[in-house]
Every structure is written in structure tokens, then in C-alpha cells.
Amino acid sequence: MSSCMSFQISKLLIESTDPALELTPLVSPASTAGGAAETTLQAFHQGNVTASRKKILPLIKSYLTARNDQSTGSTPDSCS
């Protein structure tokens, strides 16, 4: 998965209101190790534990479907 796609999916889940996941970013040892290679690892604490994978997966599938529908051209999606 590209770092752009990872960022967009994370943003989608953080901003989700149906269901509201109540995500809080966690600091990863990999992101603070100061190594030469930049990591794209992102971890979150989910405050709303009633939002199961059965509720989260449709959000991700919807994003991927929309992204696939837009990828008919040769220009990649913007991360802005």
C-alpha cells in the first residue's frame, strides 16, 4: 500500500462519524527510532469499541471502490 493511500484511509477512519471510531494516534517505537528509512506505520487507540470490523470494513471498501472508479486515468490521486 502506498503511503498516500495509507494516509487517505487513516484520514477517512479518523473523520468517520458513522460509525464514530474515536481514534487517538499512538506513538510507535518504529516512528521514533530515528532510523534512516521512514516508516509508514500508523497505530491508533479505538475509543469506540462497539465499532467492529463489520462496521469498519464497509468504509474501507467504499474508499477502495471510489478510488478504483477514479483510476481510469493515468494520474494518481492527490494526498491533499
Backbone bond lengths (Angstrom), bond angles and torsions (degrees), N, CA, C in turn:
res aa  C-N    CA-C-N  psi(-1)  N-CA   C-N-CA  omega(-1)  CA-C   N-CA-C  phi
1 M - - - 1.444 - - 1.524 107.42 -
2 S 1.316 116.54 135.31 1.455 120.20 179.24 1.521 110.20 -72.25
3 S 1.323 115.89 157.11 1.466 119.44 178.67 1.523 109.96 -65.69
4 C 1.330 117.35 -29.79 1.461 121.35 177.13 1.531 109.85 -63.52
5 M 1.335 116.65 -48.67 1.459 120.90 179.95 1.523 110.55 -64.34
6 S 1.316 117.00 -40.22 1.460 121.31 178.28 1.527 110.56 -59.94
7 F 1.335 115.93 -44.73 1.465 120.90 178.41 1.524 110.62 -61.70
8 Q 1.322 117.29 -44.91 1.462 121.18 -177.49 1.529 111.70 -65.88
9 I 1.327 117.63 -40.62 1.471 120.49 178.72 1.524 110.07 -67.80
10 S 1.330 117.09 -41.50 1.467 120.05 177.55 1.522 110.42 -60.18
11 K 1.330 116.29 -44.50 1.469 120.93 179.57 1.520 110.41 -61.81
12 L 1.329 116.83 -43.32 1.461 121.79 178.56 1.533 110.51 -57.67
13 L 1.323 116.62 -47.19 1.464 120.59 -177.46 1.526 111.81 -70.20
14 I 1.325 117.21 -38.86 1.465 120.65 178.38 1.523 110.73 -62.94
15 E 1.327 116.80 -40.87 1.468 121.29 -176.31 1.518 113.54 -86.54
16 S 1.326 117.41 -3.46 1.459 121.07 -177.60 1.526 111.65 -60.15
17 T 1.335 114.96 135.49 1.463 120.30 175.59 1.528 111.74 -115.97
18 D 1.328 117.34 -10.69 1.457 120.74 179.57 1.520 109.86 -139.38
19 P 1.295 117.43 83.50 1.464 128.72 5.45 1.525 111.79 -87.54
20 A 1.313 115.66 153.63 1.464 121.09 173.21 1.529 106.80 -78.84
21 L 1.332 116.14 116.65 1.463 120.09 -174.97 1.523 113.17 -86.68
22 E 1.338 116.03 -20.52 1.470 121.41 -179.18 1.524 110.34 55.40
23 L 1.332 116.05 54.25 1.460 121.42 -177.85 1.519 111.49 -82.18
24 T 1.318 115.48 136.53 1.457 123.40 175.33 1.524 107.60 -123.04
25 P 1.344 117.76 122.73 1.471 119.28 -179.66 1.525 111.78 -60.82
26 L 1.326 115.73 140.78 1.454 122.43 174.58 1.525 108.55 -108.43
27 V 1.311 116.71 146.61 1.458 120.89 176.98 1.520 107.73 -85.02
28 S 1.307 115.41 126.79 1.453 121.40 -179.32 1.520 110.10 -96.92
29 P 1.334 118.16 139.61 1.467 119.63 174.95 1.527 111.58 -57.37
30 A 1.337 116.99 -31.94 1.468 120.44 179.57 1.518 111.15 -66.55
31 S 1.343 117.87 -32.34 1.461 120.16 -178.13 1.523 112.14 -81.83
32 T 1.322 117.58 -14.18 1.462 120.24 -179.43 1.524 112.24 -111.65
33 A 1.330 117.05 5.58 1.464 120.85 -176.53 1.522 112.75 -70.89
34 G 1.341 116.98 -21.29 1.455 119.87 178.84 1.510 113.42 74.29
35 G 1.310 116.76 21.24 1.464 120.88 179.59 1.511 111.45 -72.06
36 A 1.324 115.76 168.27 1.455 121.19 -177.91 1.524 111.56 -70.06
37 A 1.321 117.08 -35.56 1.461 120.07 -177.81 1.522 109.51 -86.41
38 E 1.317 115.04 128.49 1.456 119.96 178.07 1.526 108.82 -76.76
39 T 1.308 116.88 134.49 1.457 120.79 -179.27 1.521 110.63 -99.21
40 T 1.313 116.12 150.63 1.457 120.63 176.36 1.525 110.42 -108.34
41 L 1.316 116.90 14.72 1.455 121.61 179.61 1.528 109.80 -66.38
42 Q 1.318 115.18 129.02 1.459 121.39 176.16 1.516 107.75 -130.76
43 A 1.321 116.15 133.74 1.461 120.94 178.93 1.520 108.50 -130.89
44 F 1.321 115.42 146.33 1.459 121.14 -177.35 1.518 110.05 -137.44
45 H 1.324 115.42 150.01 1.464 121.72 168.24 1.519 105.61 -93.64
46 Q 1.333 117.30 128.89 1.453 122.04 179.94 1.513 108.89 -96.68
47 G 1.336 116.56 110.16 1.455 121.59 -179.28 1.521 112.77 -70.70
48 N 1.324 117.05 -37.07 1.454 121.85 179.92 1.524 108.91 -90.61
49 V 1.314 116.23 89.95 1.470 120.32 -176.54 1.527 112.80 -75.68
50 T 1.329 117.85 -9.72 1.463 119.75 177.09 1.527 111.78 -78.40
51 A 1.323 117.60 -13.43 1.465 121.43 177.04 1.530 107.96 -82.98
52 S 1.304 115.42 94.14 1.467 121.65 -176.39 1.527 110.85 -81.08
53 R 1.313 115.54 174.71 1.468 120.62 178.64 1.527 110.69 -60.44
54 K 1.339 117.20 -27.26 1.462 120.76 178.64 1.527 111.79 -67.38
55 K 1.333 116.62 -22.23 1.461 121.08 177.33 1.531 111.34 -95.09
56 I 1.319 116.48 -26.92 1.468 121.40 -177.02 1.533 111.14 -84.29
57 L 1.316 117.70 -38.77 1.460 121.32 -176.83 1.529 113.25 -57.05
58 P 1.345 119.67 -41.49 1.467 118.33 177.63 1.538 113.31 -60.31
59 L 1.322 117.93 -31.52 1.465 120.52 176.37 1.527 110.55 -63.31
60 I 1.322 115.39 -45.32 1.467 120.45 -178.67 1.529 110.11 -69.15
61 K 1.332 117.33 -41.90 1.469 120.39 178.56 1.526 110.71 -61.51
62 S 1.310 117.07 -41.49 1.460 121.31 178.82 1.525 110.71 -61.61
63 Y 1.330 116.59 -43.95 1.469 121.12 177.76 1.530 110.08 -60.62
64 L 1.328 117.16 -48.01 1.469 121.09 -177.18 1.527 111.38 -64.89
65 T 1.329 116.93 -38.25 1.462 120.69 177.99 1.526 110.15 -64.55
66 A 1.328 116.85 -46.38 1.467 120.66 179.21 1.520 110.71 -62.98
67 R 1.319 116.99 -40.27 1.468 121.55 179.57 1.519 110.14 -65.10
68 N 1.323 116.43 -41.69 1.460 120.91 178.84 1.531 110.77 -64.92
69 D 1.335 116.89 -40.45 1.462 121.10 178.82 1.530 111.25 -63.80
70 Q 1.338 117.31 -32.93 1.463 121.79 -179.00 1.516 112.06 -82.71
71 S 1.323 118.18 -14.42 1.459 120.83 -173.77 1.523 113.67 -85.33
72 T 1.317 117.25 16.58 1.454 119.81 178.89 1.528 111.05 -66.97
73 G 1.340 117.18 -24.43 1.455 121.57 175.47 1.513 109.67 -88.41
74 S 1.308 117.44 177.87 1.471 121.01 -178.02 1.518 112.64 -96.21
75 T 1.326 117.83 2.26 1.453 121.02 -178.89 1.523 110.34 -93.21
76 P 1.347 118.80 124.77 1.466 119.90 179.21 1.525 111.33 -69.52
77 D 1.337 115.83 157.38 1.460 121.14 177.49 1.521 111.26 -62.48
78 S 1.310 115.06 149.76 1.459 121.00 176.52 1.524 109.17 -83.07
79 C 1.317 116.07 150.17 1.468 120.55 177.97 1.517 112.02 -95.38
80 S 1.278 118.45 6.49 1.467 119.21 -176.98 1.500 111.26 -79.36
